[in-house]
Amino acid sequence: MSCDYRALALTGVQNLTPYQPGKPIDELERELGIRESIKLASNENPLGPSPKALEAARGALPGIALYPDGNGFALKRRLGEMLGVAPARITLGNGSNEILELVARAYLAPGRNAVFSAHAFAVYPIVVQAVGAEARVAAANGPDHAMPYGHDLDAMASLINGDTRVVFVANPNNPTGTWLDQDAVHGFLKRVPAETLVVMDEAYFEYVQTEAYPDATRWLDEFPNLLVTRTFSKIHGLAGLRIGYAVSGEAVADILNRVRQPFNTNLLAQAAALAALDDTDHVRESVRINAEGLKQLVAACEQRGLGFIPSVGNFLSIDVDRDAGPVYQALLREGVIVRPIAAYGLARHLRVTVGREHENRRFIEALDRVLG
């Protein structure tokens, strides 16, 4: 007896397009039989994690026979001290990605909708569609805007209606790297109805050095419908341990912790994250290396007449002036993994993570050969 198990799934799940992560180095080298590849595809920290975080993770290893602290008491207490909020306002996630899913599970359903921008993080439509809610996608800024392909907050506000329960705002946005200043964000928050949760996705918060860029956690008391997500995957270099967090009002945090799976953040991740918060030297050096690398990539684009989207993150989306798919494939054969972003509506662009100087140089030289 046969059965169509795809047809038994929820309609939204049946029609989902799975998220495509950056290609792993091992997979590339196994497929093409090459060695010494570099990966500049997933916005990972090229310096890796803090030595203090590694030491803390190793120190926690003897305890892995026991379940971790399901409430993450020590990490939430330290985050609360750092951010000036009560630990009860913090939700830990298996990466900040899980927080996005928790929000969708808790606040979205058929008959409700979520608003986000075109060219925004691919997980937003996935979590919305999976729970059967409507995705309302706002047109982004045009290519000639100061923030090309970035969020148009007026367009997003115009899509909010009585059934809107969540608005996703990425600041800075992935994959464009564009950002919103504090006046724009604060003004937008004032326009959003109280019954609509605004998820301010600040995964790249620590990399931004622009003065007018806001720290949205400062507005949590003013806007009870605001939730801010951050991650240890980027600046702290803990992507492989999967840990992130959200800061919100206590009522929202309470709801998210009701749907959060027990022990969703593991023992090693909690220990490493706690130590990473105290290694300010590692964060400072990561920011410095990123700023220099971003300048290196921008200069290379300008010298070659290649367009790019201005970025304040740890990546740059480059217009290769043709379909980027074949360029991406050719770069793989050069042992360089970047990220094609046609799925984000940017078919001519490659998103390139900022690496160390020699990694950026290797990408530039490989791109010259491919385009050459």
C-alpha positions as CSV (number, residue, x, y, z in Angstrom):
1,M,0.0,0.0,0.0
2,S,1.4,3.4,-1.0
3,C,0.6,6.8,0.3
4,D,1.5,10.3,-0.9
5,Y,3.1,11.7,2.3
6,R,3.8,15.0,0.7
7,A,0.1,15.5,0.1
8,L,-0.6,14.8,3.8
9,A,1.6,17.7,4.9
10,L,0.2,21.2,5.5
11,T,-0.3,23.1,2.3
12,G,2.2,25.8,3.3
13,V,4.8,23.2,4.0
14,Q,4.1,21.3,0.7
15,N,4.9,24.4,-1.2
16,L,8.0,25.5,0.7
17,T,11.3,26.0,-1.1
18,P,13.9,24.8,1.4
19,Y,16.6,27.3,2.6
20,Q,19.8,26.9,0.7
21,P,22.9,27.4,3.0
22,G,26.3,28.3,1.7
23,K,28.1,25.3,0.2
24,P,30.4,23.6,2.8
25,I,34.1,23.4,2.0
26,D,34.1,19.6,2.4
27,E,31.3,19.2,-0.1
28,L,33.1,21.3,-2.7
29,E,36.4,19.6,-2.4
30,R,34.7,16.1,-2.4
31,E,32.8,17.0,-5.6
32,L,35.6,18.7,-7.6
33,G,38.6,16.9,-6.1
34,I,40.3,20.2,-5.2
35,R,42.1,21.3,-2.0
36,E,42.7,24.5,0.0
37,S,39.3,26.0,-0.8
38,I,38.1,29.1,1.0
39,K,34.5,29.9,2.0
40,L,33.2,33.4,1.8
41,A,29.5,32.5,1.6
42,S,27.8,32.5,4.9
43,N,28.9,35.7,6.7
44,E,31.0,33.8,9.2
45,N,33.8,35.5,11.2
46,P,37.1,34.7,9.5
47,L,38.9,35.0,12.8
48,G,36.8,32.2,14.3
49,P,35.6,32.2,17.9
50,S,37.2,33.9,20.9
51,P,40.0,31.7,22.5
52,K,38.1,32.3,25.7
53,A,34.9,30.8,24.2
54,L,36.8,27.8,22.9
55,E,38.3,27.3,26.4
56,A,34.9,27.5,28.0
57,A,33.4,25.0,25.6
58,R,36.2,22.6,26.3
59,G,35.8,23.1,30.0
60,A,32.1,22.2,29.7
61,L,32.7,18.9,27.9
62,P,32.7,16.7,31.0
63,G,29.1,17.7,31.7
64,I,27.6,16.6,28.4
65,A,26.1,13.5,29.9
66,L,23.6,15.8,31.6
67,Y,21.0,18.0,30.1
68,P,21.9,21.7,29.9
69,D,20.2,24.4,31.9
70,G,16.9,24.7,30.0
71,N,16.4,28.3,31.1
72,G,20.0,29.4,30.4
73,F,20.2,31.2,33.7
74,A,23.8,32.3,33.7
75,L,23.8,33.4,30.0
76,K,20.5,35.3,30.4
77,R,21.7,37.0,33.6
78,R,24.9,38.2,31.8
79,L,23.0,39.4,28.8
80,G,20.6,41.2,31.1
81,E,23.5,43.0,32.8
82,M,25.0,43.9,29.4
83,L,21.7,45.2,28.0
84,G,20.2,46.7,31.1
85,V,17.1,44.5,31.1
86,A,15.7,41.8,33.4
87,P,16.6,38.2,32.4
88,A,12.8,37.5,32.1
89,R,12.8,39.7,29.0
90,I,15.3,37.4,27.2
91,T,14.6,34.3,25.1
92,L,17.5,32.1,24.0
93,G,17.3,30.4,20.6
94,N,19.1,27.8,18.6
95,G,20.6,30.7,16.7
96,S,18.5,33.8,16.2
97,N,17.0,31.9,13.3
98,E,15.0,29.8,15.8
99,I,13.6,33.0,17.4
100,L,12.1,33.9,14.0
101,E,10.4,30.5,13.9
102,L,9.1,30.8,17.5
103,V,7.6,34.2,16.7
104,A,5.8,32.7,13.7
105,R,4.5,29.7,15.7
106,A,3.3,31.9,18.5
107,Y,1.7,34.8,16.6
108,L,0.9,33.6,13.0
109,A,-1.7,31.3,11.6
110,P,-4.1,31.0,8.6
111,G,-6.0,34.3,8.4
112,R,-3.2,36.3,9.8
113,N,-0.3,37.9,7.9
114,A,3.3,39.1,8.3
115,V,4.9,42.0,6.5
116,F,8.5,42.1,5.3
117,S,10.5,43.7,2.5
118,A,11.6,42.2,-0.8
119,H,15.3,41.2,-0.8
120,A,15.1,40.5,2.9
121,F,16.4,37.4,4.8
122,A,15.0,34.2,3.2
123,V,13.9,32.7,6.5
124,Y,11.1,35.3,6.9
125,P,8.9,33.8,4.1
126,I,9.8,30.3,5.1
127,V,8.5,30.6,8.7
128,V,5.4,32.5,7.6
129,Q,4.5,30.1,4.9
130,A,5.1,27.1,7.1
131,V,2.4,28.1,9.6
132,G,-0.1,28.9,6.8
133,A,-0.1,32.7,7.3
134,E,0.0,35.3,4.4
135,A,3.3,36.9,3.5
136,R,2.9,40.5,2.5
137,V,6.1,41.6,0.7
138,A,6.7,45.3,0.3
139,A,8.6,46.6,-2.6
140,A,12.1,47.6,-1.7
141,N,14.0,50.8,-2.6
142,G,15.0,51.1,-6.2
143,P,18.5,50.5,-7.6
144,D,19.3,54.3,-7.7
145,H,18.3,54.9,-4.0
146,A,21.0,55.7,-1.5
147,M,20.2,52.3,0.1
148,P,19.5,50.3,-3.1
149,Y,17.3,47.3,-2.7
150,G,17.0,48.1,1.0
151,H,13.8,48.4,3.1
152,D,11.2,51.0,2.1
153,L,9.5,51.6,5.5
154,D,6.7,53.6,4.0
155,A,5.9,50.7,1.6
156,M,6.0,48.3,4.5
157,A,3.7,50.4,6.7
158,S,1.2,50.6,3.9
159,L,0.8,46.8,3.9
160,I,-0.1,46.5,7.6
161,N,-3.7,45.9,8.2
162,G,-6.0,44.5,11.0
163,D,-4.7,40.9,10.3
164,T,-1.0,41.8,10.5
165,R,0.5,40.2,13.6
166,V,4.3,40.4,12.7
167,V,6.6,42.8,10.8
168,F,10.1,41.6,10.2
169,V,12.7,44.4,9.8
170,A,16.4,43.4,9.2
171,N,18.8,46.2,10.2
172,P,21.3,45.9,8.6
173,N,19.6,43.7,6.0
174,N,21.0,40.4,4.6
175,P,21.8,40.0,1.7
176,T,22.0,43.7,0.8
177,G,23.9,45.1,3.7
178,T,21.7,48.2,3.7
179,W,20.7,49.8,6.9
180,L,18.1,52.1,8.5
181,D,18.9,55.1,10.7
182,Q,17.5,55.8,14.1
183,D,15.0,58.4,13.1
184,A,13.6,56.2,10.4
185,V,13.3,53.2,12.6
186,H,11.8,55.1,15.6
187,G,9.3,56.8,13.3
188,F,8.3,53.5,11.8
189,L,7.8,51.9,15.3
190,K,5.4,54.8,16.2
191,R,3.3,54.0,13.1
192,V,2.9,50.2,13.8
193,P,-0.3,49.3,15.7
194,A,0.2,47.9,19.2
195,E,-1.2,44.5,18.3
196,T,1.5,44.0,15.6
197,L,4.8,42.6,16.8
198,V,7.9,44.3,15.2
199,V,10.8,41.9,15.0
200,M,14.0,43.9,14.6
201,D,16.6,41.5,13.3
202,E,20.0,42.8,14.4
203,A,22.2,39.8,13.5
204,Y,25.0,42.1,12.3
205,F,24.6,44.7,15.0
206,E,28.1,44.6,16.3
207,Y,29.8,45.2,12.9
208,V,28.0,48.5,12.2
209,Q,30.2,51.6,12.8
210,T,27.8,54.2,11.4
211,E,26.9,56.8,13.9
212,A,23.2,57.1,13.1
213,Y,22.6,53.4,13.3
214,P,20.3,52.6,16.2
215,D,20.4,50.1,19.1
216,A,16.7,49.1,19.1
217,T,16.9,47.6,22.5
218,R,16.9,51.2,23.9
219,W,13.2,51.4,22.8
220,L,11.9,48.3,24.4
221,D,10.1,50.2,27.2
222,E,8.6,52.7,24.8
223,F,7.3,50.0,22.4
224,P,6.0,46.9,24.1
225,N,5.4,45.3,20.7
226,L,9.1,45.5,19.8
227,L,11.3,42.4,19.8
228,V,15.1,42.5,19.0
229,T,17.0,39.5,17.8
230,R,20.8,39.0,17.9
231,T,23.2,36.2,17.4
232,F,26.5,34.7,18.5
233,S,27.0,33.3,15.0
234,K,28.5,36.4,13.4
235,I,30.8,38.6,15.4
236,H,31.4,36.0,18.1
237,G,32.2,33.2,15.6
238,L,30.0,30.6,17.1
239,A,27.9,29.7,14.1
240,G,28.5,26.0,14.5
241,L,27.2,26.0,18.1
242,R,23.9,27.6,17.1
243,I,23.0,30.1,19.7
244,G,21.2,33.5,19.6
245,Y,18.7,35.5,21.6
246,A,15.8,37.9,21.6
247,V,15.0,40.8,23.9
248,S,11.4,41.9,24.3
249,G,8.8,42.8,26.9
250,E,8.2,40.1,29.5
251,A,4.8,39.2,28.1
252,V,6.2,38.4,24.7
253,A,9.2,36.6,26.1
254,D,6.8,34.5,28.2
255,I,4.8,33.5,25.1
256,L,8.0,32.5,23.2
257,N,9.3,30.5,26.1
258,R,6.0,28.5,26.1
259,V,6.6,27.3,22.5
260,R,10.3,27.0,22.8
261,Q,11.5,23.4,22.9
262,P,13.2,22.3,26.2
263,F,17.0,22.4,26.1
264,N,17.0,24.2,22.7
265,T,20.4,25.6,23.4
266,N,23.1,23.1,24.4
267,L,25.6,23.1,27.2
268,L,28.7,23.9,25.1
269,A,26.9,26.8,23.3
270,Q,25.8,28.4,26.5
271,A,29.3,28.1,28.0
272,A,31.0,29.5,24.9
273,A,28.5,32.3,24.5
274,L,28.9,33.4,28.1
275,A,32.7,33.6,27.7
276,A,32.5,35.3,24.3
277,L,30.6,38.2,25.8
278,D,33.5,39.0,28.0
279,D,36.2,38.9,25.3
280,T,35.8,42.5,24.1
281,D,39.3,42.4,22.5
282,H,38.2,39.7,20.1
283,V,35.1,41.6,19.2
284,R,37.1,44.8,18.6
285,E,39.7,42.9,16.4
286,S,36.9,41.3,14.4
287,V,35.3,44.7,13.7
288,R,38.7,46.1,12.7
289,I,39.5,43.2,10.3
290,N,36.0,43.5,8.8
291,A,36.3,47.3,8.2
292,E,39.6,46.8,6.4
293,G,38.3,43.9,4.4
294,L,35.2,45.7,3.4
295,K,37.3,48.6,2.1
296,Q,39.5,46.1,0.2
297,L,36.4,44.6,-1.6
298,V,34.9,48.0,-2.3
299,A,38.1,49.3,-3.8
300,A,38.4,46.2,-6.0
301,C,34.9,46.7,-7.3
302,E,35.5,50.4,-8.0
303,Q,38.8,49.6,-9.8
304,R,37.0,47.1,-12.0
305,G,33.9,49.1,-12.7
306,L,31.7,46.6,-10.9
307,G,28.6,47.7,-9.1
308,F,27.9,46.8,-5.5
309,I,25.3,47.5,-2.8
310,P,26.7,49.7,0.0
311,S,27.0,47.5,3.1
312,V,27.6,48.0,6.8
313,G,27.6,44.3,7.6
314,N,30.4,41.7,7.1
315,F,29.6,41.0,3.5
316,L,29.3,42.8,0.2
317,S,26.8,42.1,-2.6
318,I,28.6,42.6,-6.0
319,D,26.9,43.1,-9.4
320,V,28.9,41.0,-11.8
321,D,27.0,42.6,-14.8
322,R,25.7,39.3,-16.0
323,D,23.8,36.2,-14.7
324,A,25.7,35.5,-11.5
325,G,25.0,31.7,-11.5
326,P,27.7,30.7,-14.0
327,V,30.2,33.1,-12.3
328,Y,29.5,31.4,-9.0
329,Q,30.0,28.0,-10.6
330,A,33.3,29.1,-12.1
331,L,34.5,30.5,-8.8
332,L,33.8,27.1,-7.2
333,R,36.2,25.5,-9.7
334,E,38.7,28.1,-8.5
335,G,38.2,26.9,-4.9
336,V,36.3,30.0,-3.8
337,I,32.8,29.7,-2.4
338,V,30.6,32.8,-2.4
339,R,26.8,33.1,-2.4
340,P,24.6,33.6,-5.5
341,I,21.5,35.5,-4.4
342,A,19.0,35.0,-7.3
343,A,16.6,33.6,-4.8
344,Y,16.5,37.0,-3.2
345,G,15.6,38.6,-6.5
346,L,19.2,39.7,-7.2
347,A,20.2,37.5,-10.1
348,R,23.3,39.5,-11.2
349,H,24.7,39.7,-7.7
350,L,27.1,37.6,-5.6
351,R,27.2,38.1,-1.9
352,V,30.8,37.8,-0.6
353,T,31.6,37.5,3.0
354,V,34.5,39.7,4.2
355,G,37.4,37.5,4.9
356,R,41.0,38.1,6.0
357,E,43.2,40.1,3.6
358,H,44.6,37.1,1.8
359,E,41.2,35.5,1.5
360,N,39.7,38.7,0.0
361,R,42.7,38.9,-2.4
362,R,42.2,35.3,-3.5
363,F,38.6,36.0,-4.2
364,I,39.4,39.1,-6.2
365,E,42.1,37.3,-8.3
366,A,39.7,34.4,-8.9
367,L,37.0,36.8,-10.0
368,D,39.4,38.5,-12.4
369,R,40.1,35.1,-14.1
370,V,36.4,34.2,-14.2
371,L,35.3,37.5,-15.7
372,G,38.4,37.9,-17.7
